[in-house]
Amino acid sequence: MSSENAVVAQGLRKRYGDKTVLADLNLTVPAGTVFGLLGPNGAGKTTCVRILATLLRPDAGTVLVAGFDARRQAAQVRYRIGLVGQHAAVDEVLSGRQNLEMFGRLYHLGARRARQRADELLARMGLGDAGDKPVKQYSGGMRRRLDLAAGLLRSPEVLFLDEPTTGLDPRGRSEVWSAVRELVADGATVLLTTQYLDEADHLAGRIAVLDHDGIVDEGSPAQLKSRIGGDRVEVVLRDAADLPAAAALASRVTGAAADLTDGGLSVPVSDRARDLTGLAAAYDEAGIGIADLTLRRPTLDEVFLKLTARDEVPA
């Protein structure tokens, strides 16, 4: 494996009875990045993570994680990874500090080292003041940050996050996002599955979209968005009677055909600032009343729906 890659999977296959969950999956995760894995329900995201984390053996294919073969060198891989699942795995009766010390002992850190790492991680996750409180008093975001801390006890080179913010409110999600960014800034690699496409957009430098037939596209969020179309200007008119003239003007200014919408139009633009100001000036000169003039960029939701061609909720 190249030192530039934290995870390399080639030809992964996994079946459960007659159902093929993964078929010849190829995946490369650059070191020191957040890599997002998106896909509809049942596409195999969690199965993929379980294979990469050595919790499940593939029927075929090879996996290298942190330079070690996940099948032949599973112990070495486990020593170098962390895994945070969809649900917090902490004891609500114990305090945050006691939870981390307990996990540390289970990881054979020794009592002194476990206490030291608990103190370090509580401070890192912004839980220092709550470390001695029972976890049952924690908010959802605090519990997930504690769960992240448990996954970091051995300073993993690669951290697998399987839907880490499911069920959290916006504040809790923001807290987890900040923690993930700090991990990567310190040199960790994060592979993230999520049901929130805006989460992948905010965190991931690179995204792979997994469908039932394998990886259907991969790239940075900006690259994926650009493949389904560029920026568009959306116009809402004060008077629907002006629509034909407004559409003709939009095509003349931008050089592209305008699409009619309910109460207005949408037109692709190649130069956002020039075309937006040009349209505003043209409509003002023509005396066409504009209720709203908005620059709109494609979203990951649109990318997801187009690539998977299903109406399923992403997860």
C-alpha positions, 0 to 999 in steps of 0.5 A: 500500500502507498503511504499516501493511502490509509485504506485500499480495498480491491474486488470486495464481495460479500453475500448473505445467502442469495443476496449480494451485498457487495460486488467487486467493490474498489475503494481508496481512502487517502491518508489524513482526510475525511472520506465520505461513503454515501448510498441508499439503504441496503447498498452495503455501507455498514457491511463495507465498514465492518469488513474494513474494521475486521469485524466481518470477512469478505467472500473475496477481495483484498483490504489493506488498512494502515498498511496491513492486510485485514484478513491475514493481519487482523490484530495489527489492523485492530491495533491501529483503528478506531470504530464508532458505530451508529449508537453510543456504546457508553454506560449511562450509570458511569461518569464520562471519565469512568467510561473512558478508563474502563475502555482503556483497561479493556484496550490493555493500556494499564490503569495509569495510562488509561487515566491519562488518556481519559483526561486528555480526551475529555479535554480534547472533546470539550468534556473536561467539566462534565467528566465526573458527571454520570453519562445519563446527564449528558446531552446527545451531542456530549454522548457522541463526543464521549463515544468518539473519545472512546474510539480514540483511546489508542490514538488510531491512525484510521477512524471509522464513523458509521452514521455518527450523528444519527438522532442528534439535533443541529447543535449536537451535530455541529459539536461532532463535526468540530471534533472530527475536524480536529482529529483530521487536523491532528493527522488521523484519517476518517472514513464516514458513512452518514445519512445526512448529505450536508454532513458529507458536504461539510466534512468530506474532502472526497466522497464515494457514492455506493449503490447496489451495483458498487461505486457509481461515482467518486470525487470531491463534493464540488466535482460531484456537483459539477457533473450534474450541471453547473451554477444556475440563476433562478428568477421569480417575476412580479408579473407572470405576463413578463415571462416570455420577455424575461426568458428571452433576456436571460438567454441573450445575457447568458447565452443559454436556454432558460427553463420555465418554472412556476412563476419564473425561470431558471438559466445555467450560467458560466460566470456567476458574478458577470451573469448575475449582475448582467441579468439584474441590469438587463431586467431593470433596463427593460422594466421587468419586475423581479421578486427574487434573483438567486444564484443556485448551485447543485446540492449533494442531494441532487447528486445522490438522487441522480446517481442512485436513481431511486427515491430512497432516503440516503443512509 
